[in-house]
Amino acid sequence: RYSSIDKALEEARSLKEGVAWINISGLHDTALIDQAGKALNLHKLSVEDILNVEQRPKLETADDHVYAVLKMFQPGAAAGSIDEEQISFGMSDGLLISFQEKEGDVFDPVRRRIREGKGSLRRKGSDYLLYALIDAIVDHYFLILENLGERIDQAEDLLLRIQNEKILARLHGLRREVFLLRRSVYPLRELISQFERLDEPHLQHETRVFVRELHDHSIQVIENLELMRESCSGMLDLYMNLQSNRMNKVMKVLTIIATLFIPLTFIAGVYGMNFEY
């Protein structure tokens, strides 16, 4: 942590070898974001994309830098909730700057490996560091999907026992969360594909193998989301079928009662007429 980004950039430029990673938490200081963008030689439109947190995940390249933006998901404070946050990366030779909306992220395993000197993070370039950070985000998707899958299973068990408006609202909430994740994860596959196709020096040959594996993980996340989407849609159809079956049973009882009273109503109607014999 530094009191200003000037000191961080100064130390990053003084490195003769290795990679400098600067993480900026909070997007309220536009002057700081602009200064970091100039250090990476980012286009002013890319700097605007960093500040606009409704961006679609994408990857852009130039001769001297790479810019990427994607969504990071974490469990929310409320039980079963999901917090969505946009995170942007600017990468140039020997420098990587990440931009977060707020404090807290999923990069602690990467920081631990850097501090302990384990793995290849300290020996490889900024492209491998960018891969490691994106990989940490994608790995956390699996944790989010696991928790969401458990909630879908619980809702399915509950649906078979009770059918009311509360369970219907719960199913719609789960379906919305699945669509939220799906909207953010689908473009990620394209982002990683573009990352894999980068030419040197943006992406070294030995890093390309890891990015290819990351692409496989993104496809696996998408397949799991598709299964969850179909499960939610199936549960909504099941709810409607159960409600229809319940209504049919009620109509069956009413039909039986009406059938029993038809002869009695006929007799009462005939003998209730005003005639002499």
Secondary structure, DSSP 8 states (H G I E B T S, - for coil): --SSHHHHHHHHHH-SSS-EEEEEE-S--HHHHHHHHHHHT--HHHHHHHH-TT---EEEE-SS-EEEEEEEEEE-SSTT-EEEEEEEEEEETTEEEEEESSS--S-HHHHHHHHHT-TTTTTS-HHHHHHHHHHHHHHHHHHHHHHHHHHHHHHHHHHHH--SHHHHHHHHHHHHHHHHHHHHHHHHHHHHHHHHT--TTTS-HHHHHHHHHHHHHHHHHHHHHHHHHHHHHHHHHHHHHHHHHHHHHHHHHHHHHHHHHHHHHHHHHHHTS----
